[in-house]
Each structure stands twice: as structure tokens, then as C-alpha cells.
Amino acid sequence: MANVTEAVHLEGGILVGHDGSACSQEALTWAARLAARADMDLHVLRAWSMMTAPRPSSWTPGYVPPLEDWEKAVHDELSAHVAAAGLDPACRVTCHVVHDAAAQGLLAAAAGADLLVVGARGRGGFAGLLLGSASDQIVHHAPCPVTVVRPGYSARKNAAASGAATD
């Protein structure tokens, strides 16, 4: 196997799963606000496979780049999402990527976390579900407390800040 990260071992802090979806971006924002208030480290984790990873810059037709290139592309994309979130600069953020299925990668890393935060809906195609499949597995099997951030958190937060009615 190539030299890519297959597991992350944490020692406390808040772990947030991020798959690139809008809902995971909202979960990131929610988790970062809590981490800043609680003075805790924030760990942002994306699990990936070649099927879910962005195409590495070394990719060309007929050439499959090494897994390390795919891992770098995933890390770069995750770092860009974290930067785009405009988090409080005082928040201590570390980005992690693991070559594993989403639920398994998050559950393994959560063994050392104080809290695991996920979005209610990921990039899967089952729009009628209340929770995405990874979120559902995490809620039932996590070794630490879990918070599931519902879609629309940012809109509700912004409405509350402006004094508008929220649901």
C-alpha cells in the first residue's frame, strides 16, 4: 500500500466530518464556533477514496497518479473549504484526510475526540432521508458524544443575529 494516511489518532478536541457538501460546511462553522468558545482544538477530517477525491494535478489521460497525489488533492480541497468558512482566527484548526470510508474513518478518529460533529446530509443521493447514511452510522456507533447539524443552520443563525423570526 502507498504511504497515505489510513487512520487519525486524536487526543481530545472537537472532530468535525467534512465531505465537501454544503451541510458539512455548516457543521464546520458550528463546530468552529463551539471550539473557539470552549478553547478546544478543532480537527476537520475528510475520508476519501479515489472515487470521491478530486482529480490530482498530476493526472493525465492514461496515467493514474500515485495515491499520495490523490491524498494531497483531497487535503488541498479540504483546506480550501476551511479557509472559505471564514473561521475565527483564534480557533486552532487542523485538517486531516484518511483513505477510508467516511463513517469508518470518522468513528476511528472519534475514539480520541471529546465531541464529533457531522452534517445531517452529505453528498449521497438519498434526498428523502432525515440523516445521510454516514451520519446515521455515526450516531449509532460513535465512541463519543455526537452533534448533528441540520441543513439551514447558517440561515437560522444569520436570521437570529438580524432579529428575524426563526423556526
N, CA, C and O of each residue as an XYZ file, in Angstrom:
668
protein
N       0.859     -1.192      0.000
C       0.000      0.000      0.000
C       0.888      1.232      0.000
O       1.960      1.244      0.606
N       0.442      2.234     -0.665
C       1.173      3.505     -0.736
C       1.216      4.153      0.648
O       0.498      3.737      1.558
N       2.036      5.143      0.797
C       2.220      5.828      2.066
C       1.184      6.936      2.220
O       1.515      8.117      2.122
N      -0.070      6.557      2.461
C      -1.139      7.522      2.698
C      -1.715      7.271      4.087
O      -1.587      6.174      4.631
N      -2.342      8.283      4.651
C      -2.910      8.192      5.989
C      -4.177      7.342      5.961
O      -5.109      7.617      5.205
N      -4.194      6.314      6.790
C      -5.358      5.432      6.872
C      -6.073      5.543      8.206
O      -7.150      4.971      8.375
N      -5.495      6.268      9.161
C      -6.139      6.464     10.464
C      -5.575      7.735     11.096
O      -4.417      8.097     10.882
N      -6.413      8.395     11.871
C      -6.015      9.588     12.610
C      -6.283      9.314     14.085
O      -7.359      8.842     14.451
N      -5.311      9.608     14.918
C      -5.446      9.397     16.361
C      -5.435     10.763     17.039
O      -4.440     11.485     16.982
N      -6.539     11.108     17.673
C      -6.676     12.409     18.328
C      -6.535     12.261     19.838
O      -6.765     11.190     20.400
N      -6.157     13.349     20.473
C      -6.107     13.409     21.929
C      -6.943     14.596     22.373
O      -6.412     15.630     22.777
N      -8.251     14.435     22.294
C      -9.172     15.480     22.710
C      -9.503     16.434     21.580
O      -8.966     16.339     20.477
N     -10.394     17.348     21.883
C     -10.818     18.344     20.907
C     -12.116     17.953     20.220
O     -12.710     16.912     20.500
N     -12.527     18.812     19.326
C     -13.752     18.614     18.564
C     -13.376     18.133     17.165
O     -12.555     18.744     16.482
N     -13.990     17.036     16.759
C     -13.766     16.461     15.440
C     -14.995     16.741     14.595
O     -16.115     16.457     15.019
N     -14.802     17.292     13.410
C     -15.917     17.532     12.502
C     -15.638     16.814     11.187
O     -14.556     16.925     10.611
N     -16.643     16.078     10.732
C     -16.531     15.400      9.449
C     -16.898     16.358      8.331
O     -17.881     17.091      8.436
N     -16.117     16.355      7.265
C     -16.371     17.274      6.152
C     -16.224     16.526      4.844
O     -15.149     16.007      4.545
N     -17.300     16.463      4.053
C     -17.252     15.747      2.770
C     -17.335     16.676      1.572
O     -17.444     16.220      0.434
N     -17.283     17.975      1.823
C     -17.364     18.932      0.720
C     -18.761     19.427      0.449
O     -18.946     20.299     -0.400
N     -19.757     18.897      1.146
C     -21.148     19.316      0.932
C     -21.444     20.616      1.687
O     -20.705     21.009      2.590
N     -22.524     21.263      1.303
C     -22.945     22.489      1.988
C     -23.275     22.203      3.448
O     -22.972     23.011      4.326
N     -23.887     21.073      3.706
C     -24.249     20.725      5.085
C     -23.003     20.497      5.938
O     -22.987     20.859      7.115
N     -21.965     19.904      5.363
C     -20.735     19.709      6.139
C     -20.037     21.044      6.372
O     -19.345     21.213      7.375
N     -20.213     21.988      5.457
C     -19.647     23.325      5.666
C     -20.358     24.010      6.838
O     -19.728     24.715      7.627
N     -21.674     23.798      6.945
C     -22.414     24.351      8.084
C     -21.982     23.679      9.384
O     -21.863     24.344     10.414
N     -21.748     22.370      9.347
C     -21.267     21.660     10.536
C     -19.901     22.195     10.953
O     -19.633     22.347     12.144
N     -19.043     22.479      9.988
C     -17.735     23.062     10.269
C     -17.883     24.400     10.982
O     -17.207     24.649     11.981
N     -18.755     25.258     10.482
C     -18.971     26.568     11.092
C     -19.479     26.432     12.530
O     -19.014     27.129     13.432
N     -20.430     25.532     12.726
C     -20.995     25.306     14.061
C     -19.912     24.806     15.011
O     -19.774     25.312     16.125
N     -19.144     23.809     14.567
C     -18.103     23.220     15.408
C     -17.004     24.239     15.731
O     -16.481     24.255     16.846
N     -16.660     25.077     14.771
C     -15.618     26.081     14.996
C     -16.058     27.115     16.026
O     -15.254     27.558     16.847
N     -17.327     27.499     15.986
C     -17.829     28.458     16.981
C     -17.755     27.854     18.381
O     -17.364     28.531     19.332
N     -18.130     26.580     18.505
C     -18.051     25.911     19.801
C     -16.598     25.759     20.247
O     -16.279     26.014     21.409
N     -15.724     25.352     19.345
C     -14.307     25.178     19.688
C     -13.693     26.490     20.172
O     -12.920     26.496     21.130
N     -14.031     27.594     19.517
C     -13.498     28.895     19.928
C     -14.014     29.275     21.319
O     -13.247     29.736     22.165
N     -15.320     29.080     21.552
C     -15.898     29.417     22.865
C     -15.320     28.535     23.971
O     -15.092     29.013     25.082
N     -15.082     27.265     23.684
C     -14.609     26.313     24.696
C     -13.085     26.218     24.759
O     -12.543     25.462     25.565
N     -12.393     26.981     23.912
C     -10.929     26.948     23.831
C     -10.427     25.524     23.602
O      -9.534     25.039     24.298
N     -11.028     24.866     22.604
C     -10.655     23.495     22.253
C     -10.078     23.472     20.844
O     -10.377     24.339     20.022
N      -9.259     22.480     20.580
C      -8.744     22.275     19.229
C      -9.870     21.765     18.342
O     -10.739     21.018     18.793
N      -9.848     22.170     17.084
C     -10.821     21.704     16.096
C     -10.085     20.871     15.064
O      -9.113     21.325     14.460
N     -10.556     19.652     14.867
C      -9.981     18.737     13.886
C     -11.020     18.510     12.799
O     -12.126     18.046     13.077
N     -10.664     18.837     11.561
C     -11.557     18.668     10.420
C     -11.055     17.477      9.631
O      -9.905     17.453      9.190
N     -11.920     16.484      9.452
C     -11.497     15.246      8.822
C     -12.329     14.952      7.582
O     -13.556     15.057      7.596
N     -11.643     14.586      6.523
C     -12.311     14.106      5.316
C     -11.776     12.718      4.999
O     -10.573     12.524      4.822
N     -12.686     11.763      4.931
C     -12.339     10.415      4.484
C     -12.529     10.391      2.968
O     -13.409     11.066      2.434
N     -11.697      9.610      2.281
C     -11.743      9.659      0.826
C     -11.373      8.308      0.213
O     -10.777      7.440      0.850
N     -11.751      8.181     -1.029
C     -11.307      7.086     -1.897
C     -11.044      7.723     -3.253
O     -11.344      8.901     -3.452
N     -10.495      6.971     -4.174
C     -10.240      7.537     -5.498
C     -11.540      7.970     -6.174
O     -11.536      8.877     -7.006
N     -12.643      7.328     -5.820
C     -13.936      7.673     -6.421
C     -14.487      9.001     -5.891
O     -15.264      9.662     -6.580
N     -14.096      9.397     -4.683
C     -14.635     10.623     -4.092
C     -13.628     11.765     -4.076
O     -13.983     12.899     -3.754
N     -12.390     11.480     -4.417
C     -11.338     12.500     -4.355
C     -11.358     13.393     -5.589
O     -11.728     12.952     -6.677
N     -10.958     14.656     -5.415
C     -10.772     15.500     -6.602
C      -9.590     14.981     -7.416
O      -8.691     14.334     -6.881
N      -9.602     15.264     -8.674
C      -8.528     14.809     -9.566
C      -7.228     15.541     -9.219
O      -7.210     16.770     -9.159
N      -6.143     14.799     -8.993
C      -4.860     15.456     -8.683
C      -4.311     16.214     -9.893
O      -4.650     15.918    -11.039
N      -3.474     17.177     -9.616
C      -2.886     17.969    -10.706
C      -1.975     17.123    -11.597
O      -1.730     17.483    -12.748
N      -1.474     16.010    -11.076
C      -0.589     15.147    -11.861
C      -1.352     14.190    -12.783
O      -0.734     13.433    -13.531
N      -2.676     14.216    -12.735
C      -3.480     13.323    -13.556
C      -3.395     13.733    -15.021
O      -3.485     14.916    -15.347
N      -3.223     12.759    -15.893
C      -3.300     12.966    -17.339
C      -4.003     11.747    -17.925
O      -3.992     10.681    -17.310
N      -4.611     11.880    -19.093
C      -5.284     10.726    -19.701
C      -4.323      9.545    -19.846
O      -3.211      9.688    -20.355
N      -4.773      8.387    -19.391
C      -3.968      7.185    -19.496
C      -2.980      6.987    -18.360
O      -2.256      5.991    -18.351
N      -2.927      7.913    -17.392
C      -1.998      7.807    -16.277
C      -2.764      7.945    -14.970
O      -3.471      8.931    -14.761
N      -2.626      6.970    -14.104
C      -3.240      7.044    -12.776
C      -2.145      7.453    -11.795
O      -1.196      6.700    -11.575
N      -2.271      8.636    -11.207
C      -1.240      9.115    -10.279
C      -1.168      8.241     -9.026
O      -2.112      7.511     -8.724
N      -0.066      8.311     -8.304
C       0.040      7.566     -7.051
C      -0.963      8.088     -6.016
O      -1.410      9.232     -6.087
N      -1.302      7.228     -5.059
C      -2.277      7.611     -4.037
C      -1.868      8.859     -3.271
O      -2.726      9.622     -2.827
N      -0.569      9.074     -3.111
C      -0.118     10.273     -2.403
C      -0.597     11.547     -3.107
O      -0.912     12.535     -2.443
N      -0.653     11.535     -4.438
C      -1.135     12.697     -5.191
C      -2.622     12.916     -4.957
O      -3.080     14.054     -4.847
N      -3.382     11.811     -4.880
C      -4.819     11.917     -4.595
C      -5.024     12.480     -3.186
O      -5.875     13.343     -2.970
N      -4.234     11.979     -2.234
C      -4.350     12.455     -0.851
C      -4.063     13.957     -0.770
O      -4.760     14.688     -0.066
N      -3.040     14.413     -1.488
C      -2.713     15.841     -1.495
C      -3.862     16.657     -2.086
O      -4.184     17.732     -1.579
N      -4.475     16.157     -3.145
C      -5.608     16.870     -3.757
C      -6.774     16.971     -2.784
O      -7.437     18.006     -2.712
N      -7.027     15.902     -2.036
C      -8.107     15.916     -1.034
C      -7.770     16.920      0.058
O      -8.624     17.712      0.458
N      -6.527     16.894      0.545
C      -6.126     17.817      1.615
C      -6.214     19.263      1.142
O      -6.671     20.132      1.886
N      -5.786     19.525     -0.077
C      -5.849     20.892     -0.621
C      -7.297     21.370     -0.716
O      -7.600     22.511     -0.367
N      -8.194     20.494     -1.190
C      -9.600     20.875     -1.301
C     -10.214     21.111      0.085
O     -10.955     22.074      0.280
N      -9.907     20.239      1.035
C     -10.414     20.413      2.398
C      -9.899     21.717      3.001
O     -10.663     22.463      3.613
N      -8.625     21.990      2.831
C      -8.046     23.238      3.352
C      -8.717     24.460      2.736
O      -8.916     25.467      3.415
N      -9.067     24.379      1.456
C      -9.765     25.483      0.798
C     -11.161     25.682      1.383
O     -11.600     26.818      1.564
N     -11.862     24.582      1.680
C     -13.181     24.695      2.306
C     -13.074     25.330      3.693
O     -13.895     26.170      4.060
N     -12.068     24.929      4.457
C     -11.875     25.500      5.791
C     -11.557     26.991      5.671
O     -12.100     27.797      6.427
N     -10.705     27.358      4.753
C     -10.371     28.776      4.557
C     -11.603     29.571      4.137
O     -11.792     30.702      4.583
N     -12.442     28.985      3.281
C     -13.646     29.683      2.798
C     -14.685     29.882      3.893
O     -15.568     30.730      3.763
N     -14.586     29.109      4.967
C     -15.573     29.227      6.050
C     -15.392     30.505      6.856
O     -16.301     30.904      7.584
N     -14.246     31.150      6.744
C     -14.015     32.403      7.470
C     -14.079     32.217      8.974
O     -14.736     32.996      9.666
N     -13.413     31.204      9.488
C     -13.457     30.896     10.913
C     -12.702     31.928     11.730
O     -11.825     32.625     11.220
N     -13.054     32.016     13.001
C     -12.375     32.891     13.942
C     -10.887     32.541     13.919
O     -10.533     31.375     14.097
N     -10.013     33.517     13.705
C      -8.575     33.237     13.649
C      -8.027     32.632     14.946
O      -6.974     31.995     14.936
N      -8.732     32.828     16.049
C      -8.286     32.263     17.324
C      -8.557     30.765     17.413
O      -8.016     30.090     18.290
N      -9.374     30.247     16.531
C      -9.715     28.821     16.535
C      -8.524     28.026     16.001
O      -8.030     28.295     14.906
N      -8.071     27.053     16.775
C      -6.941     26.203     16.384
C      -7.482     25.045     15.538
O      -8.130     24.136     16.057
N      -7.212     25.089     14.249
C      -7.775     24.126     13.298
C      -6.677     23.268     12.685
O      -5.632     23.772     12.275
N      -6.929     21.964     12.629
C      -6.042     21.035     11.936
C      -6.886     20.236     10.951
O      -7.936     19.704     11.310
N      -6.424     20.157      9.717
C      -7.115     19.371      8.689
C      -6.465     17.998      8.587
O      -5.240     17.874      8.575
N      -7.306     16.969      8.515
C      -6.848     15.590      8.382
C      -7.575     14.942      7.216
O      -8.751     15.221      6.986
N      -6.891     14.088      6.486
C      -7.547     13.272      5.464
C      -7.140     11.825      5.688
O      -5.984     11.530      5.990
N      -8.117     10.917      5.536
C      -7.845      9.494      5.711
C      -8.385      8.721      4.523
O      -9.479      8.993      4.029
N      -7.611      7.766      4.081
C      -8.016      6.896      2.975
C      -8.857      5.776      3.580
O      -8.340      4.720      3.944
N     -10.170      6.027      3.681
C     -11.097      5.095      4.317
C     -12.517      5.525      3.964
O     -12.734      6.615      3.434
N     -13.471      4.665      4.261
C     -14.878      5.031      4.099
C     -15.212      6.100      5.140
O     -14.607      6.143      6.211
N     -16.171      6.953      4.821
C     -16.472      8.104      5.672
C     -16.789      7.712      7.114
O     -16.139      8.191      8.044
N     -17.769      6.854      7.302
C     -18.177      6.506      8.664
C     -17.043      5.829      9.423
O     -16.802      6.151     10.586
N     -16.349      4.901      8.785
C     -15.274      4.187      9.469
C     -14.125      5.124      9.848
O     -13.591      5.029     10.953
N     -13.748      6.011      8.957
C     -12.669      6.949      9.248
C     -13.013      7.890     10.388
O     -12.180      8.162     11.252
N     -14.251      8.389     10.386
C     -14.683      9.289     11.459
C     -14.808      8.558     12.790
O     -14.387      9.075     13.824
N     -15.382      7.364     12.770
C     -15.553      6.610     14.011
C     -14.200      6.266     14.639
O     -14.045      6.350     15.857
N     -13.231      5.883     13.823
C     -11.904      5.563     14.354
C     -11.256      6.796     14.982
O     -10.691      6.709     16.072
N     -11.332      7.939     14.308
C     -10.738      9.174     14.842
C     -11.482      9.664     16.073
O     -10.877     10.257     16.966
N     -12.790      9.424     16.132
C     -13.613      9.894     17.246
C     -13.258      9.217     18.562
O     -13.633      9.709     19.627
N     -12.546      8.106     18.509
C     -12.164      7.410     19.737
C     -11.366      8.318     20.673
O     -11.399      8.130     21.890
N     -10.650      9.298     20.121
C      -9.871     10.210     20.948
C     -10.447     11.615     21.040
O      -9.823     12.503     21.622
N     -11.627     11.825     20.474
C     -12.234     13.167     20.456
C     -13.173     13.359     21.645
O     -13.683     12.393     22.212
N     -13.391     14.612     22.007
C     -14.360     14.943     23.044
C     -15.766     15.058     22.468
O     -16.747     14.833     23.176
N     -15.868     15.408     21.186
C     -17.148     15.575     20.517
C     -16.938     15.356     19.030
O     -15.921     15.766     18.470
N     -17.904     14.706     18.392
C     -17.896     14.516     16.942
C     -19.071     15.282     16.364
O     -20.203     15.113     16.816
N     -18.818     16.122     15.373
C     -19.861     16.932     14.733
C     -19.936     16.543     13.258
O     -18.920     16.488     12.566
N     -21.149     16.277     12.792
C     -21.372     15.951     11.384
C     -22.595     16.705     10.890
O     -23.444     17.130     11.674
N     -22.667     16.860      9.592
C     -23.857     17.422      8.980
C     -24.914     16.335      8.828
O     -24.589     15.150      8.751
N     -26.162     16.739      8.785
C     -27.250     15.771      8.666
C     -27.294     15.148      7.281
O     -27.733     14.008      7.128
N     -26.854     15.866      6.293
C     -26.933     15.388      4.908
C     -25.585     15.567      4.251
O     -24.977     16.634      4.339
N     -25.122     14.531      3.598
C     -23.848     14.613      2.902
C     -24.042     14.677      1.407
O     -25.016     15.252      0.921
N     -23.129     14.095      0.689
C     -23.152     14.155     -0.767
C     -23.902     12.989     -1.399
O     -23.982     12.897     -2.624
N     -24.449     12.101     -0.582
C     -25.192     10.946     -1.101
C     -26.456     11.377     -1.820
O     -26.859     12.538     -1.747
N     -27.080     10.435     -2.512
C     -28.219     10.776     -3.354
C     -29.587     10.439     -2.789
O     -30.558     10.424     -3.544
N     -29.709     10.168     -1.503
C     -30.989      9.785     -0.927
C     -31.644     10.982     -0.256
O     -31.584     11.122      0.965
N     -32.257     11.830     -1.035
C     -32.790     13.109     -0.548
C     -33.898     12.945      0.475
O     -34.114     13.858      1.272
N     -34.604     11.839      0.494
C     -35.713     11.667      1.418
C     -35.308     11.286      2.824
O     -36.147     11.304      3.725
N     -34.055     10.944      3.043
C     -33.620     10.530      4.369
C     -33.425     11.734      5.281
O     -32.994     12.800      4.841
N     -33.752     11.546      6.575
C     -33.508     12.610      7.549
C     -32.017     12.762      7.825
O     -31.524     13.872      8.029
N     -31.301     11.635      7.830
C     -29.857     11.645      8.014
C     -29.219     10.952      6.826
O     -29.797     10.026      6.257
N     -28.037     11.396      6.453
C     -27.281     10.675      5.445
C     -26.825      9.341      6.020
O     -26.864      9.148      7.235
N     -26.399      8.428      5.172
C     -26.025      7.094      5.656
C     -24.832      7.144      6.598
O     -24.817      6.427      7.599
N     -23.835      7.967      6.309
C     -22.680      8.071      7.204
C     -23.098      8.676      8.542
O     -22.681      8.190      9.594
N     -23.913      9.725      8.518
C     -24.378     10.347      9.765
C     -25.167      9.351     10.600
O     -25.028      9.316     11.823
N     -25.988      8.547      9.954
C     -26.780      7.549     10.660
C     -25.870      6.529     11.349
O     -26.094      6.199     12.514
N     -24.861      6.032     10.658
C     -23.923      5.079     11.263
C     -23.185      5.711     12.438
O     -22.980      5.072     13.470
N     -22.792      6.963     12.272
C     -22.038      7.651     13.315
C     -22.877      7.844     14.570
O     -22.393      7.615     15.679
N     -24.115      8.258     14.408
C     -24.998      8.465     15.554
C     -25.144      7.177     16.366
O     -25.201      7.214     17.595
N     -25.203      6.055     15.681
C     -25.424      4.778     16.357
C     -24.164      4.117     16.903
O     -24.266      3.251     17.773
N     -22.987      4.491     16.428
C     -21.780      3.762     16.803
C     -20.633      4.616     17.328
O     -19.554      4.080     17.584
N     -20.815      5.895     17.496
C     -19.707      6.773     17.908
C     -19.253      6.481     19.334
O     -20.075      6.204     20.207
N     -17.952      6.544     19.569
C     -17.402      6.325     20.905
C     -17.385      7.592     21.771
O     -16.847      7.584     22.878
N     -17.977      8.678     21.258
C     -18.017      9.940     21.993
C     -19.344     10.619     21.679
O     -20.065     10.161     20.792
N     -19.689     11.704     22.384
C     -20.921     12.426     22.058
C     -20.896     12.933     20.611
O     -19.836     13.240     20.066
N     -22.077     13.013     20.006
C     -22.217     13.425     18.605
C     -23.228     14.563     18.518
O     -24.267     14.533     19.178
N     -22.921     15.558     17.707
C     -23.877     16.601     17.350
C     -24.088     16.532     15.847
O     -23.130     16.508     15.075
N     -25.354     16.502     15.439
C     -25.697     16.501     14.019
C     -26.278     17.870     13.697
O     -27.287     18.272     14.275
N     -25.646     18.582     12.783
C     -26.081     19.923     12.393
C     -27.016     19.792     11.191
O     -26.632     19.276     10.141
N     -28.233     20.265     11.363
C     -29.229     20.190     10.296
C     -28.961     21.224      9.211
O     -28.351     22.260      9.471
N     -29.422     20.939      7.983
C     -29.278     21.938      6.905
C     -30.018     23.222      7.281
O     -31.085     23.177      7.893
N     -29.452     24.342      6.917
C     -30.073     25.630      7.200
C     -29.579     26.278      8.476
O     -30.069     27.345      8.847
N     -28.615     25.665      9.165
C     -28.090     26.247     10.402
C     -27.605     27.674     10.174
O     -27.915     28.568     10.962
N     -26.847     27.894      9.103
C     -26.289     29.227      8.834
C     -27.386     30.247      8.608
O     -27.294     31.373      9.097
N     -28.426     29.870      7.871
C     -29.528     30.797      7.611
C     -30.246     31.150      8.910
O     -30.600     32.310      9.119
N     -30.466     30.170      9.784
C     -31.134     30.429     11.062
C     -30.266     31.312     11.951
O     -30.775     32.211     12.621
N     -28.940     31.056     11.960
C     -28.024     31.853     12.771
C     -28.020     33.301     12.289
O     -28.068     34.227     13.098
N     -27.962     33.495     10.972
C     -27.941     34.850     10.419
C     -29.257     35.563     10.664
O     -29.267     36.762     10.945
N     -30.375     34.842     10.564
C     -31.685     35.457     10.845
C     -31.792     35.861     12.295
O     -32.312     36.934     12.602
N     -31.303     35.007     13.210
C     -31.348     35.329     14.626
C     -30.490     36.541     14.926
O     -30.871     37.380     15.742
N     -29.342     36.647     14.286
C     -28.445     37.784     14.514
C     -29.062     39.084     14.027
O     -28.795     40.154     14.573
N     -29.902     38.982     12.979
C     -30.522     40.202     12.467
C     -31.870     40.495     13.117
O     -32.495     41.516     12.827
N     -32.321     39.592     14.003
C     -33.584     39.817     14.707
C     -34.779     39.268     13.955
O     -35.909     39.492     14.391
N     -34.597     38.566     12.857
C     -35.712     37.989     12.103
C     -36.223     36.740     12.813
O     -35.515     36.150     13.629
N     -37.427     36.347     12.508
C     -38.019     35.148     13.089
C     -37.317     33.912     12.536
O     -36.952     33.856     11.362
N     -37.135     32.914     13.421
C     -36.531     31.633     13.004
C     -37.483     30.518     13.333
O     -38.439     30.707     14.085
N     -37.221     29.321     12.758
C     -38.120     28.203     13.027
C     -37.823     27.519     14.324
O     -38.501     26.557     14.684
